[in-house]
Amino acid sequence: LGPDPVEDGIPLQELTRILALRKAPIKAVLLDQTVFAGVGNWIADEVLYQARLDPRLPCNQLQPTQTQTLRTCLLRILRKAVDVEADSSRFPKTWLFHHRWGKKAGHTPSGERIQFDQIGGRTTAWVPERQRRYT
């Protein structure tokens, strides 16, 4: 397994180096347990939503500011999940998490359409209007 981003940290320079070597979509790499231990499907979707990154974007095309934003969002989301002991009722209501399943699936609170695609062999919930390929 790769490093646990919360327990072991992940220096920005190391993350930049790792991602620059990969051509796979960022969503697939976030789910790769040899790169990020403990990052599951909904966490990857949440990170990309909050970072405003298109999940199809090849890792080696990330700009430095995008990599930094990705790292910041990843750590913030994982720390929040740990802090609330993964009690989903305690996740912020603005998170995509609350709107990707069940009766709420389909739109964010601000009315943006949630799209569902297969990326990296997993169902990916994302908001094309918000998650542009290049920000």
ROFIGU-106094 format. One record per atom (N, C-alpha, C, CB): residue number from 1; atom name; x, z, y. Coordinates in steps of 0.2 Angstrom, whole numbers, plus 5000, padded with zeros to 4 digits. Glycine has a CB too. Layout:
residues N
+-----+------+------+------+------+
:   n : atom :   c1 :   c3 :   c2 :
+-----+------+------+------+------+
: NUM :   CA :    X :    Z :    Y :
...
+-----+------+------+------+------+
//
This chain:
residues 135
+-----+------+------+------+------+
:   n : atom :   c1 :   c3 :   c2 :
+-----+------+------+------+------+
:   1 :    N : 5004 : 5000 : 4994 :
:   1 :   CA : 5000 : 5000 : 5000 :
:   1 :    C : 5004 : 5000 : 5006 :
:   1 :   CB : 4995 : 5006 : 5000 :
:   2 :    N : 5002 : 4997 : 5011 :
:   2 :   CA : 5005 : 4997 : 5018 :
:   2 :    C : 5004 : 5004 : 5021 :
:   2 :   CB : 5002 : 4991 : 5022 :
:   3 :    N : 5007 : 5004 : 5027 :
:   3 :   CA : 5006 : 5011 : 5031 :
:   3 :    C : 4999 : 5012 : 5033 :
:   3 :   CB : 5010 : 5011 : 5037 :
:   4 :    N : 4997 : 5019 : 5033 :
:   4 :   CA : 4991 : 5021 : 5036 :
:   4 :    C : 4992 : 5021 : 5043 :
:   4 :   CB : 4989 : 5028 : 5033 :
:   5 :    N : 4988 : 5017 : 5047 :
:   5 :   CA : 4989 : 5016 : 5054 :
:   5 :    C : 4988 : 5023 : 5058 :
:   5 :   CB : 4984 : 5012 : 5057 :
:   6 :    N : 4984 : 5028 : 5055 :
:   6 :   CA : 4983 : 5034 : 5059 :
:   6 :    C : 4989 : 5039 : 5057 :
:   6 :   CB : 4976 : 5037 : 5057 :
:   7 :    N : 4990 : 5040 : 5050 :
:   7 :   CA : 4995 : 5044 : 5048 :
:   7 :    C : 5002 : 5042 : 5049 :
:   7 :   CB : 4994 : 5045 : 5040 :
:   8 :    N : 5004 : 5036 : 5048 :
:   8 :   CA : 5010 : 5033 : 5049 :
:   8 :    C : 5012 : 5030 : 5055 :
:   8 :   CB : 5012 : 5028 : 5043 :
:   9 :    N : 5006 : 5028 : 5059 :
:   9 :   CA : 5007 : 5025 : 5065 :
:   9 :    C : 5009 : 5017 : 5064 :
:   9 :   CB : 5013 : 5028 : 5070 :
:  10 :    N : 5009 : 5013 : 5069 :
:  10 :   CA : 5011 : 5006 : 5068 :
:  10 :    C : 5014 : 5004 : 5075 :
:  10 :   CB : 5006 : 5002 : 5065 :
:  11 :    N : 5020 : 5004 : 5075 :
:  11 :   CA : 5023 : 5002 : 5082 :
:  11 :    C : 5021 : 4995 : 5084 :
:  11 :   CB : 5031 : 5003 : 5082 :
:  12 :    N : 5020 : 4994 : 5090 :
:  12 :   CA : 5018 : 4987 : 5092 :
:  12 :    C : 5023 : 4982 : 5090 :
:  12 :   CB : 5017 : 4988 : 5100 :
:  13 :    N : 5029 : 4983 : 5091 :
:  13 :   CA : 5034 : 4978 : 5089 :
:  13 :    C : 5034 : 4976 : 5082 :
:  13 :   CB : 5042 : 4981 : 5091 :
:  14 :    N : 5033 : 4981 : 5078 :
:  14 :   CA : 5032 : 4980 : 5070 :
:  14 :    C : 5026 : 4976 : 5069 :
:  14 :   CB : 5032 : 4987 : 5066 :
:  15 :    N : 5020 : 4978 : 5072 :
:  15 :   CA : 5014 : 4974 : 5071 :
:  15 :    C : 5015 : 4967 : 5073 :
:  15 :   CB : 5009 : 4978 : 5075 :
:  16 :    N : 5018 : 4966 : 5079 :
:  16 :   CA : 5019 : 4959 : 5082 :
:  16 :    C : 5023 : 4955 : 5077 :
:  16 :   CB : 5023 : 4960 : 5088 :
:  17 :    N : 5028 : 4958 : 5074 :
:  17 :   CA : 5033 : 4955 : 5069 :
:  17 :    C : 5029 : 4953 : 5063 :
:  17 :   CB : 5039 : 4959 : 5067 :
:  18 :    N : 5025 : 4958 : 5060 :
:  18 :   CA : 5021 : 4957 : 5054 :
:  18 :    C : 5016 : 4951 : 5055 :
:  18 :   CB : 5017 : 4963 : 5052 :
:  19 :    N : 5012 : 4951 : 5061 :
:  19 :   CA : 5007 : 4946 : 5062 :
:  19 :    C : 5010 : 4939 : 5063 :
:  19 :   CB : 5003 : 4949 : 5068 :
:  20 :    N : 5015 : 4939 : 5066 :
:  20 :   CA : 5018 : 4933 : 5068 :
:  20 :    C : 5020 : 4929 : 5062 :
:  20 :   CB : 5024 : 4934 : 5073 :
:  21 :    N : 5021 : 4932 : 5056 :
:  21 :   CA : 5023 : 4929 : 5050 :
:  21 :    C : 5017 : 4926 : 5046 :
:  21 :   CB : 5027 : 4934 : 5046 :
:  22 :    N : 5011 : 4928 : 5048 :
:  22 :   CA : 5005 : 4926 : 5044 :
:  22 :    C : 5001 : 4921 : 5047 :
:  22 :   CB : 5001 : 4933 : 5043 :
:  23 :    N : 4999 : 4916 : 5043 :
:  23 :   CA : 4995 : 4911 : 5046 :
:  23 :    C : 4987 : 4912 : 5044 :
:  23 :   CB : 4997 : 4904 : 5043 :
:  24 :    N : 4986 : 4917 : 5040 :
:  24 :   CA : 4979 : 4919 : 5038 :
:  24 :    C : 4975 : 4921 : 5044 :
:  24 :   CB : 4979 : 4924 : 5033 :
:  25 :    N : 4968 : 4921 : 5044 :
:  25 :   CA : 4964 : 4923 : 5049 :
:  25 :    C : 4965 : 4931 : 5050 :
:  25 :   CB : 4957 : 4922 : 5048 :
:  26 :    N : 4965 : 4933 : 5056 :
:  26 :   CA : 4966 : 4940 : 5058 :
:  26 :    C : 4961 : 4945 : 5054 :
:  26 :   CB : 4965 : 4942 : 5065 :
:  27 :    N : 4955 : 4943 : 5052 :
:  27 :   CA : 4951 : 4947 : 5048 :
:  27 :    C : 4953 : 4948 : 5041 :
:  27 :   CB : 4944 : 4943 : 5048 :
:  28 :    N : 4956 : 4943 : 5038 :
:  28 :   CA : 4959 : 4943 : 5031 :
:  28 :    C : 4965 : 4948 : 5031 :
:  28 :   CB : 4960 : 4936 : 5029 :
:  29 :    N : 4969 : 4947 : 5036 :
:  29 :   CA : 4975 : 4952 : 5037 :
:  29 :    C : 4973 : 4959 : 5038 :
:  29 :   CB : 4980 : 4949 : 5042 :
:  30 :    N : 4968 : 4960 : 5042 :
:  30 :   CA : 4966 : 4967 : 5043 :
:  30 :    C : 4964 : 4970 : 5036 :
:  30 :   CB : 4960 : 4967 : 5048 :
:  31 :    N : 4961 : 4966 : 5032 :
:  31 :   CA : 4958 : 4969 : 5026 :
:  31 :    C : 4964 : 4969 : 5020 :
:  31 :   CB : 4953 : 4965 : 5023 :
:  32 :    N : 4970 : 4966 : 5022 :
:  32 :   CA : 4975 : 4967 : 5017 :
:  32 :    C : 4978 : 4974 : 5016 :
:  32 :   CB : 4981 : 4961 : 5019 :
:  33 :    N : 4977 : 4977 : 5011 :
:  33 :   CA : 4979 : 4984 : 5010 :
:  33 :    C : 4987 : 4985 : 5010 :
:  33 :   CB : 4976 : 4987 : 5004 :
:  34 :    N : 4990 : 4979 : 5009 :
:  34 :   CA : 4998 : 4979 : 5009 :
:  34 :    C : 5000 : 4979 : 5016 :
:  34 :   CB : 5001 : 4974 : 5005 :
:  35 :    N : 4996 : 4978 : 5021 :
:  35 :   CA : 4997 : 4978 : 5028 :
:  35 :    C : 4995 : 4984 : 5032 :
:  35 :   CB : 4995 : 4971 : 5032 :
:  36 :    N : 4988 : 4985 : 5030 :
:  36 :   CA : 4985 : 4991 : 5034 :
:  36 :    C : 4981 : 4995 : 5028 :
:  36 :   CB : 4980 : 4989 : 5039 :
:  37 :    N : 4984 : 5000 : 5026 :
:  37 :   CA : 4980 : 5004 : 5021 :
:  37 :    C : 4974 : 5007 : 5024 :
:  37 :   CB : 4985 : 5010 : 5018 :
:  38 :    N : 4969 : 5007 : 5020 :
:  38 :   CA : 4963 : 5010 : 5023 :
:  38 :    C : 4958 : 5007 : 5027 :
:  38 :   CB : 4964 : 5017 : 5025 :
:  39 :    N : 4960 : 5001 : 5029 :
:  39 :   CA : 4955 : 4997 : 5034 :
:  39 :    C : 4950 : 4993 : 5029 :
:  39 :   CB : 4959 : 4992 : 5038 :
:  40 :    N : 4944 : 4995 : 5030 :
:  40 :   CA : 4939 : 4992 : 5026 :
:  40 :    C : 4935 : 4986 : 5030 :
:  40 :   CB : 4934 : 4997 : 5023 :
:  41 :    N : 4930 : 4983 : 5027 :
:  41 :   CA : 4927 : 4978 : 5030 :
:  41 :    C : 4923 : 4979 : 5037 :
:  41 :   CB : 4921 : 4975 : 5025 :
:  42 :    N : 4919 : 4985 : 5037 :
:  42 :   CA : 4916 : 4986 : 5043 :
:  42 :    C : 4921 : 4988 : 5049 :
:  42 :   CB : 4911 : 4992 : 5042 :
:  43 :    N : 4926 : 4992 : 5047 :
:  43 :   CA : 4931 : 4994 : 5052 :
:  43 :    C : 4935 : 4987 : 5055 :
:  43 :   CB : 4937 : 4998 : 5049 :
:  44 :    N : 4937 : 4983 : 5050 :
:  44 :   CA : 4940 : 4976 : 5053 :
:  44 :    C : 4935 : 4973 : 5058 :
:  44 :   CB : 4941 : 4972 : 5047 :
:  45 :    N : 4928 : 4972 : 5056 :
:  45 :   CA : 4924 : 4969 : 5060 :
:  45 :    C : 4923 : 4973 : 5067 :
:  45 :   CB : 4917 : 4969 : 5057 :
:  46 :    N : 4923 : 4980 : 5067 :
:  46 :   CA : 4922 : 4984 : 5073 :
:  46 :    C : 4928 : 4983 : 5077 :
:  46 :   CB : 4922 : 4991 : 5071 :
:  47 :    N : 4934 : 4983 : 5074 :
:  47 :   CA : 4941 : 4982 : 5078 :
:  47 :    C : 4941 : 4975 : 5082 :
:  47 :   CB : 4947 : 4982 : 5073 :
:  48 :    N : 4939 : 4970 : 5078 :
:  48 :   CA : 4939 : 4963 : 5081 :
:  48 :    C : 4933 : 4962 : 5086 :
:  48 :   CB : 4938 : 4958 : 5076 :
:  49 :    N : 4928 : 4966 : 5085 :
:  49 :   CA : 4922 : 4966 : 5090 :
:  49 :    C : 4925 : 4969 : 5097 :
:  49 :   CB : 4916 : 4969 : 5088 :
:  50 :    N : 4928 : 4975 : 5096 :
:  50 :   CA : 4930 : 4979 : 5102 :
:  50 :    C : 4936 : 4975 : 5105 :
:  50 :   CB : 4931 : 4986 : 5100 :
:  51 :    N : 4940 : 4972 : 5101 :
:  51 :   CA : 4946 : 4969 : 5104 :
:  51 :    C : 4944 : 4962 : 5107 :
:  51 :   CB : 4951 : 4968 : 5099 :
:  52 :    N : 4938 : 4960 : 5106 :
:  52 :   CA : 4935 : 4953 : 5108 :
:  52 :    C : 4939 : 4947 : 5105 :
:  52 :   CB : 4936 : 4953 : 5116 :
:  53 :    N : 4941 : 4948 : 5099 :
:  53 :   CA : 4945 : 4943 : 5095 :
:  53 :    C : 4941 : 4939 : 5090 :
:  53 :   CB : 4951 : 4946 : 5092 :
:  54 :    N : 4941 : 4933 : 5090 :
:  54 :   CA : 4938 : 4929 : 5085 :
:  54 :    C : 4941 : 4930 : 5078 :
:  54 :   CB : 4939 : 4921 : 5086 :
:  55 :    N : 4937 : 4932 : 5073 :
:  55 :   CA : 4940 : 4934 : 5066 :
:  55 :    C : 4943 : 4929 : 5063 :
:  55 :   CB : 4935 : 4937 : 5062 :
:  56 :    N : 4942 : 4922 : 5065 :
:  56 :   CA : 4945 : 4917 : 5062 :
:  56 :    C : 4952 : 4915 : 5065 :
:  56 :   CB : 4941 : 4911 : 5063 :
:  57 :    N : 4954 : 4918 : 5070 :
:  57 :   CA : 4960 : 4917 : 5073 :
:  57 :    C : 4966 : 4918 : 5069 :
:  57 :   CB : 4961 : 4921 : 5080 :
:  58 :    N : 4970 : 4913 : 5068 :
:  58 :   CA : 4976 : 4914 : 5064 :
:  58 :    C : 4981 : 4919 : 5067 :
:  58 :   CB : 4980 : 4907 : 5062 :
:  59 :    N : 4984 : 4924 : 5063 :
:  59 :   CA : 4988 : 4929 : 5066 :
:  59 :    C : 4994 : 4927 : 5070 :
:  59 :   CB : 4990 : 4934 : 5060 :
:  60 :    N : 4997 : 4921 : 5067 :
:  60 :   CA : 5003 : 4919 : 5071 :
:  60 :    C : 5001 : 4916 : 5077 :
:  60 :   CB : 5006 : 4914 : 5066 :
:  61 :    N : 4995 : 4915 : 5079 :
:  61 :   CA : 4993 : 4913 : 5086 :
:  61 :    C : 4991 : 4918 : 5091 :
:  61 :   CB : 4987 : 4908 : 5085 :
:  62 :    N : 4991 : 4924 : 5089 :
:  62 :   CA : 4989 : 4930 : 5093 :
:  62 :    C : 4994 : 4930 : 5099 :
:  62 :   CB : 4989 : 4936 : 5089 :
:  63 :    N : 4992 : 4931 : 5105 :
:  63 :   CA : 4996 : 4932 : 5111 :
:  63 :    C : 4998 : 4939 : 5111 :
:  63 :   CB : 4992 : 4930 : 5117 :
:  64 :    N : 5003 : 4941 : 5114 :
:  64 :   CA : 5006 : 4948 : 5115 :
:  64 :    C : 5000 : 4953 : 5117 :
:  64 :   CB : 5012 : 4948 : 5119 :
:  65 :    N : 4996 : 4951 : 5122 :
:  65 :   CA : 4991 : 4955 : 5125 :
:  65 :    C : 4986 : 4956 : 5119 :
:  65 :   CB : 4988 : 4953 : 5131 :
:  66 :    N : 4984 : 4951 : 5115 :
:  66 :   CA : 4979 : 4952 : 5110 :
:  66 :    C : 4982 : 4957 : 5105 :
:  66 :   CB : 4978 : 4945 : 5107 :
:  67 :    N : 4988 : 4956 : 5103 :
:  67 :   CA : 4991 : 4961 : 5098 :
:  67 :    C : 4990 : 4968 : 5100 :
:  67 :   CB : 4998 : 4959 : 5096 :
:  68 :    N : 4992 : 4969 : 5106 :
:  68 :   CA : 4992 : 4976 : 5109 :
:  68 :    C : 4985 : 4978 : 5109 :
:  68 :   CB : 4995 : 4976 : 5116 :
:  69 :    N : 4980 : 4974 : 5111 :
:  69 :   CA : 4973 : 4976 : 5111 :
:  69 :    C : 4971 : 4978 : 5104 :
:  69 :   CB : 4969 : 4971 : 5115 :
:  70 :    N : 4972 : 4973 : 5100 :
:  70 :   CA : 4971 : 4974 : 5093 :
:  70 :    C : 4973 : 4981 : 5090 :
:  70 :   CB : 4974 : 4969 : 5088 :
:  71 :    N : 4979 : 4983 : 5091 :
:  71 :   CA : 4982 : 4989 : 5089 :
:  71 :    C : 4979 : 4995 : 5093 :
:  71 :   CB : 4990 : 4989 : 5091 :
:  72 :    N : 4977 : 4994 : 5099 :
:  72 :   CA : 4974 : 5000 : 5103 :
:  72 :    C : 4967 : 5001 : 5100 :
:  72 :   CB : 4973 : 4998 : 5110 :
:  73 :    N : 4963 : 4996 : 5098 :
:  73 :   CA : 4956 : 4996 : 5096 :
:  73 :    C : 4957 : 4999 : 5088 :
:  73 :   CB : 4953 : 4990 : 5096 :
:  74 :    N : 4961 : 4997 : 5084 :
:  74 :   CA : 4962 : 4999 : 5078 :
:  74 :    C : 4963 : 5006 : 5077 :
:  74 :   CB : 4968 : 4995 : 5074 :
:  75 :    N : 4968 : 5009 : 5081 :
:  75 :   CA : 4969 : 5016 : 5081 :
:  75 :    C : 4964 : 5020 : 5084 :
:  75 :   CB : 4976 : 5017 : 5085 :
:  76 :    N : 4960 : 5018 : 5089 :
:  76 :   CA : 4955 : 5021 : 5092 :
:  76 :    C : 4949 : 5022 : 5087 :
:  76 :   CB : 4952 : 5018 : 5099 :
:  77 :    N : 4947 : 5017 : 5084 :
:  77 :   CA : 4942 : 5017 : 5079 :
:  77 :    C : 4943 : 5021 : 5073 :
:  77 :   CB : 4940 : 5009 : 5077 :
:  78 :    N : 4949 : 5020 : 5070 :
:  78 :   CA : 4951 : 5024 : 5065 :
:  78 :    C : 4951 : 5032 : 5066 :
:  78 :   CB : 4958 : 5022 : 5062 :
:  79 :    N : 4954 : 5033 : 5072 :
:  79 :   CA : 4954 : 5040 : 5074 :
:  79 :    C : 4947 : 5043 : 5075 :
:  79 :   CB : 4958 : 5041 : 5081 :
:  80 :    N : 4943 : 5039 : 5078 :
:  80 :   CA : 4936 : 5042 : 5079 :
:  80 :    C : 4932 : 5043 : 5072 :
:  80 :   CB : 4932 : 5036 : 5083 :
:  81 :    N : 4933 : 5038 : 5068 :
:  81 :   CA : 4930 : 5039 : 5061 :
:  81 :    C : 4933 : 5045 : 5058 :
:  81 :   CB : 4932 : 5033 : 5057 :
:  82 :    N : 4939 : 5047 : 5058 :
:  82 :   CA : 4942 : 5053 : 5055 :
:  82 :    C : 4939 : 5059 : 5059 :
:  82 :   CB : 4950 : 5053 : 5056 :
:  83 :    N : 4939 : 5059 : 5065 :
:  83 :   CA : 4937 : 5064 : 5069 :
:  83 :    C : 4930 : 5067 : 5068 :
:  83 :   CB : 4937 : 5063 : 5077 :
:  84 :    N : 4925 : 5062 : 5066 :
:  84 :   CA : 4918 : 5063 : 5065 :
:  84 :    C : 4917 : 5063 : 5057 :
:  84 :   CB : 4914 : 5058 : 5068 :
:  85 :    N : 4923 : 5063 : 5053 :
:  85 :   CA : 4922 : 5064 : 5046 :
:  85 :    C : 4918 : 5058 : 5043 :
:  85 :   CB : 4919 : 5070 : 5044 :
:  86 :    N : 4919 : 5052 : 5046 :
:  86 :   CA : 4915 : 5046 : 5044 :
:  86 :    C : 4907 : 5047 : 5044 :
:  86 :   CB : 4917 : 5044 : 5037 :
:  87 :    N : 4905 : 5051 : 5048 :
:  87 :   CA : 4898 : 5052 : 5049 :
:  87 :    C : 4895 : 5047 : 5054 :
:  87 :   CB : 4896 : 5060 : 5051 :
:  88 :    N : 4892 : 5042 : 5051 :
:  88 :   CA : 4890 : 5036 : 5055 :
:  88 :    C : 4885 : 5038 : 5060 :
:  88 :   CB : 4887 : 5031 : 5050 :
:  89 :    N : 4882 : 5043 : 5060 :
:  89 :   CA : 4877 : 5045 : 5065 :
:  89 :    C : 4881 : 5047 : 5071 :
:  89 :   CB : 4872 : 5050 : 5063 :
:  90 :    N : 4887 : 5049 : 5070 :
:  90 :   CA : 4891 : 5051 : 5076 :
:  90 :    C : 4896 : 5046 : 5079 :
:  90 :   CB : 4896 : 5057 : 5074 :
:  91 :    N : 4895 : 5040 : 5076 :
:  91 :   CA : 4899 : 5034 : 5079 :
:  91 :    C : 4895 : 5032 : 5086 :
:  91 :   CB : 4899 : 5028 : 5075 :
:  92 :    N : 4899 : 5030 : 5091 :
:  92 :   CA : 4896 : 5028 : 5097 :
:  92 :    C : 4890 : 5023 : 5096 :
:  92 :   CB : 4901 : 5025 : 5102 :
:  93 :    N : 4885 : 5023 : 5100 :
:  93 :   CA : 4879 : 5019 : 5099 :
:  93 :    C : 4881 : 5011 : 5101 :
:  93 :   CB : 4873 : 5021 : 5103 :
:  94 :    N : 4886 : 5011 : 5105 :
:  94 :   CA : 4888 : 5004 : 5107 :
:  94 :    C : 4892 : 5000 : 5102 :
:  94 :   CB : 4893 : 5005 : 5113 :
:  95 :    N : 4894 : 5004 : 5096 :
:  95 :   CA : 4898 : 5000 : 5091 :
:  95 :    C : 4894 : 4995 : 5087 :
:  95 :   CB : 4900 : 5005 : 5086 :
:  96 :    N : 4897 : 4990 : 5085 :
:  96 :   CA : 4894 : 4984 : 5081 :
:  96 :    C : 4891 : 4987 : 5075 :
:  96 :   CB : 4899 : 4979 : 5080 :
:  97 :    N : 4894 : 4992 : 5072 :
:  97 :   CA : 4893 : 4996 : 5066 :
:  97 :    C : 4885 : 4997 : 5066 :
:  97 :   CB : 4896 : 5002 : 5065 :
:  98 :    N : 4882 : 4999 : 5071 :
:  98 :   CA : 4875 : 5001 : 5071 :
:  98 :    C : 4870 : 4995 : 5071 :
:  98 :   CB : 4873 : 5005 : 5077 :
:  99 :    N : 4873 : 4989 : 5072 :
:  99 :   CA : 4868 : 4983 : 5073 :
:  99 :    C : 4870 : 4978 : 5068 :
:  99 :   CB : 4869 : 4981 : 5080 :
: 100 :    N : 4874 : 4979 : 5063 :
: 100 :   CA : 4876 : 4974 : 5058 :
: 100 :    C : 4872 : 4974 : 5052 :
: 100 :   CB : 4883 : 4974 : 5056 :
: 101 :    N : 4868 : 4980 : 5050 :
: 101 :   CA : 4864 : 4980 : 5044 :
: 101 :    C : 4857 : 4982 : 5046 :
: 101 :   CB : 4867 : 4986 : 5040 :
: 102 :    N : 4853 : 4981 : 5041 :
: 102 :   CA : 4846 : 4983 : 5041 :
: 102 :    C : 4841 : 4980 : 5046 :
: 102 :   CB : 4845 : 4991 : 5042 :
: 103 :    N : 4837 : 4984 : 5049 :
: 103 :   CA : 4832 : 4981 : 5054 :
: 103 :    C : 4835 : 4979 : 5060 :
: 103 :   CB : 4827 : 4986 : 5055 :
: 104 :    N : 4841 : 4981 : 5062 :
: 104 :   CA : 4844 : 4980 : 5068 :
: 104 :    C : 4849 : 4974 : 5068 :
: 104 :   CB : 4848 : 4986 : 5071 :
: 105 :    N : 4850 : 4972 : 5062 :
: 105 :   CA : 4855 : 4966 : 5061 :
: 105 :    C : 4853 : 4960 : 5065 :
: 105 :   CB : 4856 : 4965 : 5053 :
: 106 :    N : 4857 : 4957 : 5068 :
: 106 :   CA : 4855 : 4951 : 5071 :
: 106 :    C : 4857 : 4951 : 5079 :
: 106 :   CB : 4848 : 4949 : 5071 :
: 107 :    N : 4857 : 4956 : 5082 :
: 107 :   CA : 4858 : 4957 : 5089 :
: 107 :    C : 4861 : 4963 : 5091 :
: 107 :   CB : 4852 : 4955 : 5093 :
: 108 :    N : 4866 : 4963 : 5096 :
: 108 :   CA : 4869 : 4969 : 5099 :
: 108 :    C : 4864 : 4972 : 5104 :
: 108 :   CB : 4876 : 4967 : 5102 :
: 109 :    N : 4865 : 4978 : 5106 :
: 109 :   CA : 4860 : 4981 : 5111 :
: 109 :    C : 4860 : 4977 : 5117 :
: 109 :   CB : 4863 : 4988 : 5113 :
: 110 :    N : 4865 : 4973 : 5119 :
: 110 :   CA : 4865 : 4969 : 5125 :
: 110 :    C : 4861 : 4962 : 5124 :
: 110 :   CB : 4871 : 4968 : 5128 :
: 111 :    N : 4859 : 4961 : 5117 :
: 111 :   CA : 4856 : 4955 : 5116 :
: 111 :    C : 4860 : 4949 : 5113 :
: 111 :   CB : 4852 : 4952 : 5122 :
: 112 :    N : 4866 : 4950 : 5112 :
: 112 :   CA : 4871 : 4945 : 5109 :
: 112 :    C : 4869 : 4944 : 5102 :
: 112 :   CB : 4878 : 4947 : 5111 :
: 113 :    N : 4869 : 4938 : 5100 :
: 113 :   CA : 4868 : 4937 : 5093 :
: 113 :    C : 4874 : 4938 : 5088 :
: 113 :   CB : 4866 : 4929 : 5092 :
: 114 :    N : 4873 : 4942 : 5083 :
: 114 :   CA : 4878 : 4943 : 5078 :
: 114 :    C : 4877 : 4938 : 5073 :
: 114 :   CB : 4876 : 4950 : 5074 :
: 115 :    N : 4883 : 4935 : 5071 :
: 115 :   CA : 4884 : 4929 : 5066 :
: 115 :    C : 4887 : 4932 : 5060 :
: 115 :   CB : 4888 : 4923 : 5069 :
: 116 :    N : 4885 : 4930 : 5054 :
: 116 :   CA : 4888 : 4932 : 5048 :
: 116 :    C : 4891 : 4926 : 5045 :
: 116 :   CB : 4882 : 4935 : 5043 :
: 117 :    N : 4898 : 4927 : 5043 :
: 117 :   CA : 4901 : 4921 : 5040 :
: 117 :    C : 4906 : 4924 : 5035 :
: 117 :   CB : 4906 : 4917 : 5045 :
: 118 :    N : 4908 : 4920 : 5030 :
: 118 :   CA : 4913 : 4922 : 5025 :
: 118 :    C : 4920 : 4921 : 5028 :
: 118 :   CB : 4912 : 4919 : 5018 :
: 119 :    N : 4924 : 4926 : 5028 :
: 119 :   CA : 4931 : 4925 : 5031 :
: 119 :    C : 4935 : 4930 : 5026 :
: 119 :   CB : 4932 : 4927 : 5038 :
: 120 :    N : 4940 : 4927 : 5023 :
: 120 :   CA : 4945 : 4931 : 5019 :
: 120 :    C : 4941 : 4934 : 5013 :
: 120 :   CB : 4948 : 4937 : 5023 :
: 121 :    N : 4936 : 4930 : 5011 :
: 121 :   CA : 4932 : 4932 : 5005 :
: 121 :    C : 4927 : 4938 : 5006 :
: 121 :   CB : 4936 : 4934 : 5000 :
: 122 :    N : 4926 : 4939 : 5012 :
: 122 :   CA : 4921 : 4945 : 5014 :
: 122 :    C : 4916 : 4943 : 5019 :
: 122 :   CB : 4925 : 4951 : 5016 :
: 123 :    N : 4910 : 4946 : 5019 :
: 123 :   CA : 4906 : 4944 : 5024 :
: 123 :    C : 4908 : 4947 : 5031 :
: 123 :   CB : 4898 : 4947 : 5023 :
: 124 :    N : 4908 : 4943 : 5036 :
: 124 :   CA : 4911 : 4946 : 5042 :
: 124 :    C : 4905 : 4945 : 5048 :
: 124 :   CB : 4916 : 4941 : 5045 :
: 125 :    N : 4904 : 4951 : 5051 :
: 125 :   CA : 4899 : 4951 : 5056 :
: 125 :    C : 4903 : 4951 : 5063 :
: 125 :   CB : 4895 : 4958 : 5056 :
: 126 :    N : 4901 : 4946 : 5067 :
: 126 :   CA : 4904 : 4945 : 5073 :
: 126 :    C : 4900 : 4942 : 5078 :
: 126 :   CB : 4911 : 4941 : 5072 :
: 127 :    N : 4902 : 4942 : 5085 :
: 127 :   CA : 4898 : 4940 : 5090 :
: 127 :    C : 4902 : 4934 : 5094 :
: 127 :   CB : 4896 : 4946 : 5095 :
: 128 :    N : 4901 : 4928 : 5092 :
: 128 :   CA : 4904 : 4923 : 5095 :
: 128 :    C : 4904 : 4923 : 5103 :
: 128 :   CB : 4902 : 4916 : 5093 :
: 129 :    N : 4899 : 4925 : 5106 :
: 129 :   CA : 4898 : 4925 : 5113 :
: 129 :    C : 4903 : 4930 : 5116 :
: 129 :   CB : 4891 : 4927 : 5115 :
: 130 :    N : 4905 : 4935 : 5112 :
: 130 :   CA : 4910 : 4940 : 5115 :
: 130 :    C : 4917 : 4939 : 5112 :
: 130 :   CB : 4907 : 4947 : 5113 :
: 131 :    N : 4917 : 4937 : 5106 :
: 131 :   CA : 4924 : 4936 : 5103 :
: 131 :    C : 4926 : 4929 : 5103 :
: 131 :   CB : 4923 : 4939 : 5095 :
: 132 :    N : 4929 : 4928 : 5109 :
: 132 :   CA : 4932 : 4921 : 5110 :
: 132 :    C : 4938 : 4920 : 5106 :
: 132 :   CB : 4932 : 4919 : 5117 :
: 133 :    N : 4940 : 4914 : 5105 :
: 133 :   CA : 4946 : 4912 : 5101 :
: 133 :    C : 4952 : 4914 : 5105 :
: 133 :   CB : 4946 : 4905 : 5099 :
: 134 :    N : 4952 : 4913 : 5111 :
: 134 :   CA : 4957 : 4915 : 5116 :
: 134 :    C : 4955 : 4919 : 5122 :
: 134 :   CB : 4961 : 4909 : 5118 :
: 135 :    N : 4957 : 4925 : 5123 :
: 135 :   CA : 4955 : 4929 : 5129 :
: 135 :    C : 4960 : 4930 : 5134 :
: 135 :   CB : 4952 : 4935 : 5126 :
+-----+------+------+------+------+
//
